[in-house]
Amino acid sequence: MSFGRVLVLMAVVLGCACCTGSAVGPELRLEVISRARLTDAEVPAFSPEGPWVIVAAGQGIRTYAMDARGELRQIRDEKPGEWLGGVFEGADVTHVVVHPVHRGVAAATLVPRSFATERGGVVLWEIESGRVLGTGRTGFNPDSCAFTADGALLVIADEGEPDGAINPPGSVTLVDVGGPRAWLTGIETLAIAEEIERVGGIRVHPNTKSLAEDLEPEYVAIMGDRAFVTCQENNAVLVVNLRERRCERLIGLGIRRIEADVSDRDGRVGALLPMAAMPMPDQIAAVEIGGRRLLVTADEGDDRGAWGSSVFGDVARLGELVKSGAVCDSWLAGRDVSDVGYGRVRVCAFTGKEKGCIKEPVMPGSRSASLWDADTLELLDHTGSWFEEAMAEGERAAWFNASRSREEVDSRSDDRGPEPEGVVIGKVGGRWYAFVTLERPGAIAMMEIDAERGRFRRAGVHLSAADGDFGPEGAAFVPASESPTGGDVLIVAFEASGTVVVYAVSEGVVRR
């Protein structure tokens, strides 16, 4: 067994003892420059060619021109489902990305209404004119896409999400991109073989027929000739060898011990109780700093519904599991499982079951962000309970674990808390930072990445909910060298409020 694999297994079993995210560095500030209002907003992408901002917005793609002040002016509103026609009429646009070389060209993934029985689609188009350059079919439920650095390959994560009892397989689609003479030159969907090399435990639902059926590839980050794809519901990362065009490894992300507010009945901000959790990341980002290759994940967690309510339902309230005798007495000893204690928290109904009972209940999602070594998938650091602690401070406490409004404060404590959803990485003032969107109800957490020590340093939290911007999903970082404003910019799409916000990013003084 290689040393790298030993490190992975150690991380899976033990977690990371020093992963507190407690070091404090420079403080970042976000200042709203402009705001555009849509009915829906999921993922933004930026092209310096216009400069343009394109947004995946429900069934459409909205295109904006950005001026020197950072103001957005709408110039196009497309329905790409009409470009593909047929089953794609009314299709949802799940992701948009700009070509890294030909910056006036973009790609988008589309999911038809019959997502479990009809394969998804991909389209390349010219941003300014809306002219379609190429289309193709992907695997089921394409959820995100990313270009390689040279733009020659578009990698798509096909989630294969179930619909009732129908559960299509997850996969990865590779699109060969040629250039102006022939944009889409080939397309291949890679199946995930049962015999794929596995490291650590992979969360698989007991009612699925195969690993491929259960896997749900979610988000893509690319580093050299490898693509790293989060499989959120499986608590794993899929590694794809792009040179050999095959899925080569599936790495389970293990269980970690955190502290969280696990009850929505214990007042506005309750005590943080110790709890086991699976990271189950949504978005992932890659960066190389000083020769060190790193990955950052937003550890949101997800579920497929209530256990027993559907074929693939997988979560239940801990109190209900206790009443049914599903939790081992050894764990229950000395613990309060009432509604103000552990009783309300949603946990996986099958993870940790040994000899007929759950030895240790495990939450889906560790409510954190994680830093990984891209070469070994060793866990280097994670933010622990910092997101919840930060949201419990000052004016943010009025929005603590709220769903969408102040009146719903604490309503998400039993179910994934602040929900870290998206992550992008950018360089500000000579330092590298990760920007993590907290979906509930709306905040952006920022951490400096200390590559040499392999850890995070806290850099602040911006409460977007106070500005009326709720449910942040995707984000795009624009460095000063490409920004029309001349300064670093962060663009965030807010699903719940249907807004796209342009922020000026600046570094503050070092806090000691």
Backbone torsions as a table, in degrees:
resi	resn	phi	psi	omega
1	MET	NA	133.7	-177.9
2	SER	-71.3	156.3	178.2
3	PHE	-58.9	-40.4	179.3
4	GLY	-58.9	-40.6	-178.0
5	ARG	-71.1	-33.6	175.2
6	VAL	-60.5	-41.9	178.6
7	LEU	-62.1	-41.3	178.6
8	VAL	-59.8	-46.6	-177.8
9	LEU	-66.4	-36.1	176.2
10	MET	-62.4	-40.8	179.3
11	ALA	-65.3	-39.1	-180.0
12	VAL	-63.2	-44.4	-174.2
13	VAL	-78.3	-42.9	-169.9
14	LEU	-102.0	-17.5	-169.3
15	GLY	73.1	-158.8	-178.9
16	CYS	-125.8	112.7	-171.5
17	ALA	-61.7	-28.9	-175.3
18	CYS	-100.4	11.2	-172.0
19	CYS	-86.0	72.1	-177.6
20	THR	-106.3	-15.0	-175.8
21	GLY	60.6	26.3	-169.7
22	SER	-86.8	-18.3	-179.6
23	ALA	-65.6	144.5	-175.9
24	VAL	-118.2	128.6	-179.7
25	GLY	-123.3	-148.6	177.7
26	PRO	-61.0	152.1	179.3
27	GLU	-103.4	127.5	176.9
28	LEU	-88.3	148.5	176.1
29	ARG	-122.8	139.1	173.9
30	LEU	-113.6	129.2	178.4
31	GLU	-125.1	126.0	-178.6
32	VAL	-64.8	124.3	174.7
33	ILE	-95.5	-48.0	-178.2
34	SER	-154.7	165.9	-177.7
35	ARG	-146.9	133.2	174.1
36	ALA	-115.3	143.8	-177.9
37	ARG	-110.1	129.6	177.4
38	LEU	-125.9	178.5	171.8
39	THR	-86.3	-21.4	-179.8
40	ASP	-154.0	147.0	178.4
41	ALA	-151.7	123.6	-175.6
42	GLU	-115.9	-60.3	-173.0
43	VAL	-136.8	128.3	175.0
44	PRO	-101.4	156.3	171.9
45	ALA	-142.0	152.0	-175.6
46	PHE	-120.9	138.1	173.0
47	SER	-124.9	123.4	178.4
48	PRO	-73.2	-9.4	-177.3
49	GLU	-60.7	-39.0	-176.8
50	GLY	-75.1	-62.7	-1.6
51	PRO	-74.3	146.8	-177.6
52	TRP	-127.8	152.4	168.6
53	VAL	-119.2	124.7	176.1
54	ILE	-113.4	143.1	-173.1
55	VAL	-132.0	127.9	169.0
56	ALA	-73.5	118.2	-171.6
57	ALA	-134.1	83.5	179.9
58	GLY	66.0	-116.3	179.7
59	GLN	-92.5	5.2	-176.1
60	GLY	-129.1	174.0	172.0
61	ILE	-125.7	119.3	-179.3
62	ARG	-100.8	131.5	-180.0
63	THR	-115.2	132.7	180.0
64	TYR	-124.3	145.8	167.0
65	ALA	-92.4	139.1	178.6
66	MET	-110.8	128.7	-178.7
67	ASP	-93.8	-176.1	-175.0
68	ALA	-66.4	-18.4	176.4
69	ARG	-89.6	-7.5	-176.7
70	GLY	89.3	7.1	177.8
71	GLU	-74.3	146.1	-179.4
72	LEU	-105.7	134.5	176.5
73	ARG	-128.2	121.4	-176.8
74	GLN	-67.3	134.0	178.3
75	ILE	-122.9	-21.8	179.5
76	ARG	-147.7	153.4	174.8
77	ASP	-145.4	99.7	-174.5
78	GLU	-102.3	155.2	169.5
79	LYS	-116.8	89.0	-173.4
80	PRO	-63.5	-19.1	174.4
81	GLY	-58.8	-31.0	178.2
82	GLU	-72.6	-26.1	177.6
83	TRP	-66.4	-37.5	-178.6
84	LEU	-88.5	-32.7	177.4
85	GLY	70.5	-174.8	177.7
86	GLY	59.8	-125.8	-177.2
87	VAL	-67.1	-11.2	-177.0
88	PHE	-91.9	1.9	172.8
89	GLU	-61.3	121.9	-178.6
90	GLY	79.1	15.1	-179.3
91	ALA	-69.7	150.8	176.4
92	ASP	-85.8	139.1	173.4
93	VAL	-91.5	118.4	-174.6
94	THR	-97.5	-23.7	-176.7
95	HIS	-159.4	149.7	173.7
96	VAL	-134.3	146.8	178.9
97	VAL	-150.9	144.5	-179.1
98	VAL	-95.8	139.9	178.2
99	HIS	-62.0	132.8	-174.1
100	PRO	-73.6	-16.3	179.9
101	VAL	-109.2	-55.0	176.4
102	HIS	-90.5	84.9	-168.0
103	ARG	-70.7	-6.7	175.7
104	GLY	-90.6	5.3	-178.7
105	VAL	-117.3	142.4	179.4
106	ALA	-135.6	165.1	177.1
107	ALA	-129.2	151.4	178.0
108	ALA	-142.2	150.8	174.8
109	THR	-106.9	144.2	-176.1
110	LEU	-129.3	141.5	178.5
111	VAL	-120.7	119.3	179.1
112	PRO	-71.1	165.5	-178.8
113	ARG	-60.8	-39.8	177.2
114	SER	-86.0	66.0	-167.9
115	PHE	-69.9	-22.5	-177.7
116	ALA	-89.4	-13.0	-179.1
117	THR	-120.1	-15.7	178.2
118	GLU	-116.1	132.1	178.2
119	ARG	-66.4	156.5	-178.7
120	GLY	-81.0	-174.7	-177.4
121	GLY	-136.6	161.1	175.6
122	VAL	-134.4	143.7	179.9
123	VAL	-137.4	138.2	171.1
124	LEU	-110.4	136.5	-177.7
125	TRP	-147.7	163.0	176.8
126	GLU	-86.8	122.0	-170.7
127	ILE	-62.0	-47.5	-172.9
128	GLU	-68.7	-43.2	-174.5
129	SER	-94.8	-21.2	-174.0
130	GLY	79.3	9.5	-179.1
131	ARG	-71.7	128.6	-179.5
132	VAL	-76.1	131.5	-177.4
133	LEU	-106.9	-18.4	179.5
134	GLY	176.1	147.2	177.8
135	THR	-137.4	159.5	177.6
136	GLY	-165.3	172.8	178.8
137	ARG	-104.8	140.8	-178.8
138	THR	-109.5	-164.9	168.4
139	GLY	-76.3	-167.8	-178.3
140	PHE	-79.3	135.8	173.9
141	ASN	59.8	55.8	176.3
142	PRO	-60.5	123.7	-171.6
143	ASP	-107.3	-28.8	179.1
144	SER	-158.0	166.1	179.7
145	CYS	-150.2	157.8	179.1
146	ALA	-152.5	142.0	175.8
147	PHE	-87.2	148.6	165.7
148	THR	-68.5	164.6	-174.6
149	ALA	-58.5	-33.3	-179.8
150	ASP	-88.5	-3.1	178.1
151	GLY	75.3	5.9	-176.5
152	ALA	-78.5	-15.8	-176.7
153	LEU	-140.1	134.8	173.1
154	LEU	-108.7	123.0	-177.8
155	VAL	-105.3	128.5	-175.5
156	ILE	-121.4	131.2	174.5
157	ALA	-90.7	116.2	-179.8
158	ASP	-98.5	106.1	-169.5
159	GLU	-68.3	-34.1	-179.7
160	GLY	61.2	42.9	-176.7
161	GLU	-67.5	139.1	179.7
162	PRO	-74.1	155.0	173.7
163	ASP	-130.9	99.9	-173.4
164	GLY	66.1	-126.9	-179.7
165	ALA	-86.8	-6.9	179.7
166	ILE	-87.7	123.4	-176.7
167	ASN	-133.1	90.4	-179.6
168	PRO	-69.7	157.1	-177.4
169	PRO	-73.1	147.0	169.9
170	GLY	-78.1	155.3	-177.5
171	SER	-160.9	179.4	174.2
172	VAL	-130.5	129.1	179.8
173	THR	-106.2	133.7	177.1
174	LEU	-110.0	124.5	179.8
175	VAL	-111.5	120.0	176.0
176	ASP	-80.5	125.8	-175.5
177	VAL	-115.9	119.4	-173.9
178	GLY	-89.3	-48.9	-175.5
179	GLY	134.9	-166.5	-172.7
180	PRO	-54.4	-31.8	-178.3
181	ARG	-76.7	-35.3	179.0
182	ALA	-156.3	103.8	-172.0
183	TRP	-72.9	-57.7	-177.7
184	LEU	-100.8	103.1	-173.2
185	THR	-101.9	-9.5	178.4
186	GLY	-176.1	156.1	179.8
187	ILE	-149.4	135.9	-176.1
188	GLU	-144.0	130.4	176.4
189	THR	-101.6	121.8	-177.6
190	LEU	-90.2	121.5	173.8
191	ALA	-75.9	153.7	178.1
192	ILE	-101.0	107.9	-173.0
193	ALA	-71.2	148.5	177.8
194	GLU	-61.0	-31.5	-175.8
195	GLU	-87.6	11.4	179.9
196	ILE	-56.3	143.1	178.4
197	GLU	-61.6	129.7	-177.9
198	ARG	-119.7	136.5	177.4
199	VAL	-123.9	121.9	-178.6
200	GLY	77.4	175.2	-178.3
201	GLY	-78.0	135.5	177.4
202	ILE	-108.8	128.3	-179.2
203	ARG	-76.2	114.4	-179.2
204	VAL	-127.5	131.9	-179.1
205	HIS	-68.4	136.9	-178.1
206	PRO	-64.6	-16.8	-178.6
207	ASN	-93.6	0.0	179.4
208	THR	-84.6	153.5	-175.9
209	LYS	-86.0	-24.9	-176.3
210	SER	-154.3	164.0	176.5
211	LEU	-62.1	-45.9	-178.2
212	ALA	-60.2	-37.7	178.9
213	GLU	-65.6	-36.6	-175.2
214	ASP	-81.5	-30.5	-176.1
215	LEU	-64.0	138.7	-179.3
216	GLU	-130.2	80.6	176.9
217	PRO	-57.9	130.5	-169.2
218	GLU	-114.6	-54.7	-171.0
219	TYR	-140.9	147.6	-171.6
220	VAL	-118.2	135.5	166.4
221	ALA	-130.5	142.2	-175.8
222	ILE	-119.1	134.6	177.1
223	MET	-135.4	106.7	-178.6
224	GLY	62.7	-126.0	-178.2
225	ASP	-98.9	21.0	176.5
226	ARG	-123.5	140.1	170.6
227	ALA	-109.0	135.9	178.1
228	PHE	-110.9	119.2	-172.1
229	VAL	-120.2	119.9	176.5
230	THR	-71.9	137.0	171.0
231	CYS	-113.9	86.2	-165.7
232	GLN	-58.2	-53.2	-176.8
233	GLU	-66.5	-17.3	-178.7
234	ASN	-99.0	-1.6	-179.0
235	ASN	54.2	51.0	-173.8
236	ALA	-149.7	164.2	171.6
237	VAL	-122.0	128.5	176.6
238	LEU	-94.0	128.9	178.1
239	VAL	-103.8	123.4	-177.7
240	VAL	-111.4	125.8	175.5
241	ASN	-83.8	106.6	-174.8
242	LEU	-76.1	-29.2	179.2
243	ARG	-68.5	-42.1	179.2
244	GLU	-92.9	-5.7	177.1
245	ARG	55.5	58.6	178.3
246	ARG	-152.4	152.0	173.5
247	CYS	-81.9	115.7	-170.0
248	GLU	-105.7	-28.9	-178.6
249	ARG	-147.4	148.7	174.7
250	LEU	-126.3	119.0	-171.3
251	ILE	-115.5	115.5	175.9
252	GLY	-72.0	143.1	-173.1
253	LEU	-99.0	1.8	170.3
254	GLY	73.8	-170.2	-178.4
255	ILE	-122.6	136.7	177.5
256	ARG	-124.2	158.1	179.2
257	ARG	-102.0	125.8	-179.3
258	ILE	-130.7	-179.1	170.4
259	GLU	-121.3	134.1	-175.4
260	ALA	-149.2	154.0	169.3
261	ASP	-79.1	111.2	-171.2
262	VAL	-108.1	8.3	-179.6
263	SER	-127.4	135.7	174.5
264	ASP	-94.6	14.4	-178.9
265	ARG	-124.1	15.3	-174.4
266	ASP	-109.4	23.7	179.9
267	GLY	96.6	-179.5	-173.3
268	ARG	-61.6	-50.7	177.0
269	VAL	-129.1	110.6	-176.7
270	GLY	-95.7	-179.1	178.5
271	ALA	-68.8	145.5	175.3
272	LEU	-88.1	116.3	-175.5
273	LEU	-102.8	148.2	178.0
274	PRO	-67.0	137.6	-174.7
275	MET	-154.2	145.1	172.2
276	ALA	-84.9	143.5	-177.3
277	ALA	-149.0	148.0	170.4
278	MET	-96.8	135.1	-179.7
279	PRO	-57.8	-50.8	179.9
280	MET	46.5	63.3	-173.6
281	PRO	-69.1	149.4	172.8
282	ASP	-92.5	-87.6	-177.2
283	GLN	-84.7	156.8	-178.9
284	ILE	-140.1	144.4	179.0
285	ALA	-134.6	149.6	-178.1
286	ALA	-121.7	146.7	178.0
287	VAL	-155.1	147.9	173.1
288	GLU	-114.6	122.8	-177.0
289	ILE	-127.3	117.5	178.8
290	GLY	57.4	35.3	179.8
291	GLY	83.9	-4.6	178.6
292	ARG	-98.0	127.6	-176.6
293	ARG	-95.3	122.9	-172.1
294	LEU	-129.7	153.6	172.7
295	LEU	-124.6	144.0	173.9
296	VAL	-124.3	131.6	178.7
297	THR	-119.5	148.5	172.5
298	ALA	-100.0	111.3	-167.4
299	ASP	-91.4	70.3	-173.2
300	GLU	-72.1	-46.3	-170.4
301	GLY	84.6	151.2	177.2
302	ASP	-155.9	166.1	176.8
303	ASP	-143.9	171.4	-179.1
304	ARG	-112.0	20.9	177.3
305	GLY	106.6	178.5	-174.3
306	ALA	-69.2	137.2	177.4
307	TRP	-59.2	125.9	178.8
308	GLY	90.7	-15.0	-178.9
309	SER	-84.2	-19.5	178.0
310	SER	-151.8	171.2	-176.8
311	VAL	-57.7	-39.6	-174.4
312	PHE	-111.0	15.5	174.2
313	GLY	-58.7	143.7	-171.5
314	ASP	-140.9	-3.8	-178.8
315	VAL	-122.0	153.3	177.1
316	ALA	-149.2	157.0	174.6
317	ARG	-69.8	140.9	-176.2
318	LEU	-61.0	-38.0	179.0
319	GLY	-60.6	-36.5	178.8
320	GLU	-69.2	-38.9	178.0
321	LEU	-66.2	-37.4	177.5
322	VAL	-63.1	-44.9	-179.1
323	LYS	-62.5	-32.4	-179.1
324	SER	-85.1	-0.6	179.0
325	GLY	79.5	19.0	-175.2
326	ALA	-85.4	-9.6	-177.1
327	VAL	-108.7	133.4	-177.8
328	CYS	-63.1	141.5	179.4
329	ASP	-60.1	-31.0	-178.2
330	SER	-61.8	-31.7	177.9
331	TRP	-80.4	-34.4	-175.1
332	LEU	-70.3	-24.2	-174.1
333	ALA	-54.6	119.2	175.5
334	GLY	79.5	3.5	-178.4
335	ARG	-104.1	140.8	177.9
336	ASP	-85.4	112.2	-179.5
337	VAL	-107.2	25.3	174.0
338	SER	-78.0	179.8	-178.3
339	ASP	-65.3	-24.2	179.0
340	VAL	-93.3	-2.0	176.8
341	GLY	-110.1	-120.0	-177.6
342	TYR	-90.3	-7.0	-169.1
343	GLY	-60.9	-32.3	-173.1
344	ARG	-89.2	-17.9	-172.6
345	VAL	-65.5	139.3	178.1
346	ARG	-88.0	129.9	-179.9
347	VAL	-131.4	165.3	176.6
348	CYS	-70.2	135.0	-175.0
349	ALA	-82.9	-4.3	-179.9
350	PHE	-131.5	-19.0	179.3
351	THR	-66.8	133.4	177.5
352	GLY	85.1	8.7	-178.9
353	LYS	-78.3	126.8	176.8
354	GLU	-137.8	130.4	177.1
355	LYS	51.9	42.4	171.9
356	GLY	91.3	-6.6	177.9
357	CYS	-143.0	159.4	-179.3
358	ILE	-81.1	117.0	-176.4
359	LYS	-70.9	-38.2	177.5
360	GLU	-146.8	114.2	178.9
361	PRO	-62.0	142.2	-174.3
362	VAL	-129.2	127.1	177.8
363	MET	-79.2	145.7	168.5
364	PRO	-79.9	118.0	-178.7
365	GLY	95.6	128.4	-179.8
366	SER	-99.6	9.4	172.8
367	ARG	57.2	37.2	-170.9
368	SER	-143.6	-178.9	165.9
369	ALA	-121.3	149.5	-175.9
370	SER	-127.5	148.9	176.9
371	LEU	-114.0	125.7	-175.3
372	TRP	-125.3	149.0	168.9
373	ASP	-78.2	122.6	-174.4
374	ALA	-70.1	-23.1	-177.8
375	ASP	-83.9	-32.1	-177.7
376	THR	-114.4	-12.5	-170.9
377	LEU	58.1	29.2	172.1
378	GLU	-73.8	134.6	174.3
379	LEU	-75.2	120.5	-178.5
380	LEU	-96.7	-41.6	-176.4
381	ASP	-161.5	157.2	168.6
382	HIS	-149.3	163.5	-171.7
383	THR	-83.2	-3.9	177.7
384	GLY	57.9	-129.8	-177.8
385	SER	-95.6	11.4	-172.9
386	TRP	-58.7	-40.5	-178.2
387	PHE	-58.6	-46.2	179.6
388	GLU	-68.6	-39.4	178.2
389	GLU	-62.1	-42.3	-179.7
390	ALA	-66.3	-38.1	179.8
391	MET	-73.2	-11.0	178.1
392	ALA	-92.8	-0.3	-176.0
393	GLU	-97.8	143.8	171.3
394	GLY	53.1	-137.7	-177.8
395	GLU	-66.3	-22.4	-179.4
396	ARG	-66.7	-23.8	-178.0
397	ALA	-60.4	-29.6	178.4
398	ALA	-66.4	-15.9	-179.6
399	TRP	-114.6	13.0	-172.4
400	PHE	-57.7	122.5	177.7
401	ASN	46.3	35.3	178.7
402	ALA	-83.1	153.1	178.5
403	SER	-76.0	-60.1	-178.6
404	ARG	-144.3	-9.7	-177.1
405	SER	-148.2	166.8	178.3
406	ARG	-58.0	-35.3	-177.9
407	GLU	-64.7	-18.2	-178.1
408	GLU	-102.2	19.5	-179.6
409	VAL	-54.0	137.5	178.4
410	ASP	75.9	-1.7	-173.4
411	SER	-71.1	-16.4	-179.3
412	ARG	-106.0	6.9	-177.2
413	SER	-62.6	-32.5	-179.8
414	ASP	-80.0	-9.1	-169.9
415	ASP	-143.4	81.4	172.5
416	ARG	74.3	2.7	171.8
417	GLY	54.1	-125.2	-175.8
418	PRO	-75.6	-11.1	175.8
419	GLU	54.4	75.9	173.2
420	PRO	-62.8	119.5	-169.9
421	GLU	-108.9	-58.6	-172.9
422	GLY	-116.6	160.0	177.6
423	VAL	-149.6	134.0	170.6
424	VAL	-133.8	158.9	-177.5
425	ILE	-121.9	138.2	178.6
426	GLY	-148.9	159.2	-179.3
427	LYS	-105.6	122.6	-178.8
428	VAL	-128.4	125.2	177.0
429	GLY	57.4	32.8	178.3
430	GLY	85.6	-1.1	179.3
431	ARG	-117.6	149.5	178.8
432	TRP	-94.8	136.1	-178.0
433	TYR	-130.6	148.7	169.8
434	ALA	-104.9	132.5	176.9
435	PHE	-110.1	118.6	-176.0
436	VAL	-116.1	124.6	178.6
437	THR	-84.4	129.1	176.7
438	LEU	-102.4	109.6	-169.3
439	GLU	-66.2	-32.4	-174.5
440	ARG	-111.6	116.9	-12.7
441	PRO	-87.9	-17.4	-179.3
442	GLY	165.5	105.8	177.2
443	ALA	-159.7	161.1	177.3
444	ILE	-127.5	115.9	178.7
445	ALA	-95.2	143.5	-175.6
446	MET	-130.7	133.5	179.2
447	MET	-133.9	136.1	170.5
448	GLU	-75.8	141.0	177.9
449	ILE	-99.2	111.9	175.4
450	ASP	-92.6	94.8	-174.5
451	ALA	-67.8	-37.9	-176.8
452	GLU	-61.9	-43.3	-179.3
453	ARG	-91.9	-10.3	-180.0
454	GLY	66.1	51.9	-179.7
455	ARG	-152.8	167.2	174.7
456	PHE	-94.5	152.2	165.0
457	ARG	-124.5	131.9	-178.7
458	ARG	-62.0	136.8	-178.7
459	ALA	-131.3	10.2	173.4
460	GLY	118.2	164.2	177.6
461	VAL	-133.3	126.8	176.0
462	HIS	-101.1	124.4	-179.3
463	LEU	-87.3	92.5	-179.9
464	SER	-70.3	-26.9	-180.0
465	ALA	-58.4	-33.7	179.0
466	ALA	-65.6	-22.1	177.4
467	ASP	-91.0	-1.9	-177.5
468	GLY	88.8	14.2	180.0
469	ASP	-108.1	113.0	-171.4
470	PHE	-118.5	149.5	173.5
471	GLY	66.7	55.4	178.9
472	PRO	-65.3	138.0	179.5
473	GLU	-114.6	-96.7	-178.2
474	GLY	-88.3	163.1	179.1
475	ALA	-145.8	159.8	176.0
476	ALA	-136.6	131.0	176.8
477	PHE	-98.2	131.8	180.0
478	VAL	-117.9	112.6	-180.0
479	PRO	-69.0	156.9	-177.8
480	ALA	-56.2	-31.6	-178.0
481	SER	-65.9	-20.4	179.9
482	GLU	-113.9	-10.7	-174.0
483	SER	-79.8	135.0	176.6
484	PRO	-66.0	-18.4	179.7
485	THR	-81.6	-15.4	-176.0
486	GLY	84.5	-1.3	178.8
487	GLY	-126.7	167.6	177.5
488	ASP	-67.2	139.9	-174.7
489	VAL	-134.6	141.8	172.1
490	LEU	-117.9	127.9	178.6
491	ILE	-111.3	125.7	-175.9
492	VAL	-126.2	134.7	175.5
493	ALA	-99.1	128.0	-178.9
494	PHE	-110.1	111.4	-175.5
495	GLU	-67.3	-46.9	-172.4
496	ALA	-69.1	-39.9	-179.6
497	SER	-90.7	-8.7	-179.2
498	GLY	62.9	42.2	-179.0
499	THR	-124.4	152.7	170.2
500	VAL	-121.0	124.2	-173.5
501	VAL	-118.5	134.7	174.7
502	VAL	-102.8	122.0	-179.6
503	TYR	-111.9	139.5	165.7
504	ALA	-82.5	134.4	-178.1
505	VAL	-110.4	129.9	178.4
506	SER	-142.5	154.2	178.7
507	GLU	-93.3	136.9	176.0
508	GLY	-99.8	-167.2	-178.8
509	VAL	-76.0	157.5	177.5
510	VAL	-72.9	127.9	177.5
511	ARG	-88.0	136.3	-179.0
512	ARG	-124.1	NA	NA
